[in-house]
Amino acid sequence: MAIPKLQIALDSDNTAQAISVLRKVEDLIDVVEAGTILVYRDGLSAVRNLRAMAPDKIVLADVKCADAGTKCGKSCKDAGADWMTCINAATVPTMSNAQKEIEVQVELYEGWDDPNRMQEWLDNGIHQVVYHQSRDAKFAGQKWSEQDVENVKNLIKMGFKVSVTGGVHPEILKLFKGVPVYTFIAGRAIREADDPRAVAQQFKDEINNIWG
């Protein structure tokens, strides 16, 4: 079983803050995410700067594309991203057009669990999904459960590479023992820690202990 990747979600207020965190953890992470909030604030220049800081890492533009897949995909690719996100409500043609420009991850929000729709994604060459507990849902008290684990397992059985995000902390990882999660995405847990590097190391150690 492959060892899951570790992704840092840089939903920072500005690029300078994102770079400050990235410098502390770069050697411990596999995927650098220009978070939605950061892209809203600083645009795709944030992606360009993170690419310059981490030339050997996978860079994700978390733009949550809902339309204009070709232009969004090309813009993200030109900025230096390897992957970009589409929201699950986007049409299949939007996702497919984006996929022709850059590797697409579908972020799963409300109403994602339609097997016919998901099969269309696979049929159009889209193999990455992000199983997501939203920021607002976490603030409202939503917690990870065995049902979440089953949902992830079912997505993997369908043929998806599944990343897991939404209030993920090192202690959450053991819930997924034996499950071939593609990437664990950590944002606030690392970014807002007193010692971001120490927390990133905890994630890395836990991943290696469980899947190594």
C-alpha positions in Angstrom: 0.0 0.0 0.0 1.4 3.4 -1.0 2.2 5.9 1.8 -0.3 8.8 1.8 1.0 12.2 0.8 0.9 15.1 3.2 -0.5 18.4 1.8 -0.3 21.8 3.5 -3.3 24.0 2.8 -2.1 27.6 2.8 -5.4 29.5 3.3 -3.4 32.4 4.5 -4.4 36.1 4.4 -1.5 36.9 2.0 1.3 35.3 0.1 4.0 36.5 2.6 2.2 34.6 5.4 1.9 31.5 3.2 5.6 31.6 2.3 6.6 32.0 6.0 4.8 28.8 6.9 6.0 27.0 3.8 9.7 27.7 4.7 9.2 26.0 8.0 7.7 22.8 6.6 8.7 22.4 3.0 10.9 19.4 3.4 8.1 17.5 5.3 5.3 18.0 2.9 4.5 16.6 -0.6 1.9 19.0 -1.9 1.7 22.8 -1.5 -1.8 24.2 -1.8 -2.5 27.7 -2.6 -5.8 27.8 -0.6 -9.0 29.3 -1.8 -8.8 32.2 0.6 -5.3 33.0 -0.5 -6.2 32.9 -4.2 -9.2 35.2 -3.5 -6.9 37.7 -1.8 -3.8 37.6 -4.0 -4.9 35.9 -7.2 -2.8 33.4 -9.1 0.3 35.3 -8.3 0.2 33.4 -5.0 0.5 30.2 -7.0 3.4 31.6 -9.0 5.2 32.5 -5.8 4.6 29.2 -4.1 5.9 27.4 -7.2 9.0 29.5 -7.1 9.5 28.6 -3.4 8.9 24.9 -3.9 10.0 23.9 -7.4 10.2 20.2 -6.7 6.8 19.9 -5.0 3.3 19.3 -6.4 1.5 22.6 -6.3 -2.3 22.8 -6.1 -4.5 25.8 -7.0 -7.6 25.4 -4.8 -9.8 27.6 -7.0 -12.9 25.4 -6.7 -13.7 26.0 -10.4 -17.5 25.9 -11.2 -17.4 27.1 -14.8 -15.1 28.0 -17.7 -13.0 24.9 -17.2 -10.6 25.5 -20.1 -9.7 29.0 -19.1 -9.5 28.2 -15.4 -7.4 25.1 -16.1 -5.0 26.9 -18.4 -4.7 29.9 -16.1 -3.7 27.6 -13.2 -1.3 25.6 -15.3 0.3 28.8 -16.6 0.7 30.0 -13.0 2.7 26.9 -12.2 0.1 24.6 -10.6 0.1 20.8 -11.2 -3.4 20.3 -9.9 -6.5 22.4 -9.5 -9.9 21.8 -7.8 -13.4 21.8 -9.3 -16.4 21.9 -7.0 -18.6 18.8 -7.4 -21.5 21.0 -8.6 -19.6 21.9 -11.8 -20.9 20.3 -15.0 -19.0 17.3 -16.3 -18.0 19.3 -19.5 -16.5 22.0 -17.2 -14.5 19.4 -15.4 -13.5 17.6 -18.6 -12.3 20.8 -20.2 -10.2 21.7 -17.2 -8.8 18.1 -17.1 -7.5 18.6 -20.7 -5.4 21.5 -19.3 -4.3 20.3 -15.8 -5.0 17.5 -13.4 -8.3 18.1 -11.7 -9.4 17.2 -8.2 -13.2 17.3 -7.5 -14.0 18.7 -4.1 -17.0 16.9 -2.6 -19.5 19.1 -0.9 -23.3 18.8 -0.5 -24.9 16.4 -3.0 -21.8 14.7 -4.2 -22.9 11.1 -3.7 -24.5 10.3 -7.0 -22.8 7.1 -8.4 -23.9 7.8 -12.0 -22.4 11.3 -11.8 -19.2 10.0 -10.3 -18.9 7.4 -13.0 -19.1 10.2 -15.5 -16.1 11.8 -13.9 -14.1 8.6 -14.2 -15.2 8.1 -17.8 -13.8 11.6 -18.5 -10.4 10.9 -17.0 -11.0 12.5 -13.7 -9.6 10.3 -11.0 -8.9 12.5 -8.0 -11.5 13.5 -5.5 -11.3 15.4 -2.2 -13.5 14.0 0.6 -14.2 17.2 2.5 -15.7 18.3 5.8 -16.2 22.0 5.3 -14.6 24.7 7.4 -18.0 25.9 8.5 -19.3 22.5 9.3 -16.3 21.8 11.5 -16.8 25.1 13.3 -20.4 24.0 13.9 -19.2 20.9 15.6 -19.1 18.2 12.9 -16.6 15.4 13.7 -15.0 12.6 11.8 -16.8 9.3 12.0 -16.8 5.7 10.8 -19.3 6.7 8.2 -16.7 9.1 6.8 -14.2 6.2 6.6 -16.7 4.1 4.8 -17.4 6.9 2.3 -13.7 7.1 1.6 -13.4 3.4 1.1 -16.3 3.3 -1.3 -14.9 6.1 -3.4 -11.6 4.2 -3.6 -13.4 1.0 -4.6 -15.0 3.0 -7.5 -11.5 3.8 -8.7 -10.8 7.3 -7.3 -7.6 8.6 -5.6 -9.1 10.1 -2.5 -7.7 13.0 -0.5 -9.1 13.7 3.0 -9.4 17.2 4.4 -11.4 19.3 6.9 -10.1 19.8 10.4 -7.6 16.9 10.0 -5.2 16.5 13.0 -2.6 13.8 13.5 -4.9 11.8 15.8 -7.5 11.5 13.1 -5.2 9.5 10.8 -5.6 6.3 12.8 -9.3 6.2 11.8 -8.1 5.4 8.2 -5.6 2.6 9.1 -5.6 0.1 6.3 -7.3 2.5 3.9 -5.2 3.7 0.9 -5.8 7.4 1.3 -4.0 9.3 -1.5 -3.3 12.5 0.5 -4.1 13.9 3.9 -4.6 17.7 3.7 -3.8 19.8 6.8 -4.5 23.5 7.0 -5.1 25.2 10.3 -3.5 22.3 12.3 -0.1 23.2 10.8 -0.6 26.8 9.7 -1.8 28.2 12.9 0.3 26.1 15.3 2.8 27.7 17.6 5.4 25.4 16.0 4.2 24.5 12.4 7.2 22.3 11.8 6.7 20.2 14.9 3.0 19.6 13.9 4.0 18.7 10.3 6.5 16.3 11.7 3.8 14.7 13.9 1.7 14.2 10.7 4.6 12.7 8.9 5.5 10.4 11.7 1.9 9.2 12.1 1.6 8.5 8.4 4.8 6.5 8.4 3.8 4.6 11.5 0.5 3.6 10.1 1.3 3.1 6.4 5.1 2.7 6.3 
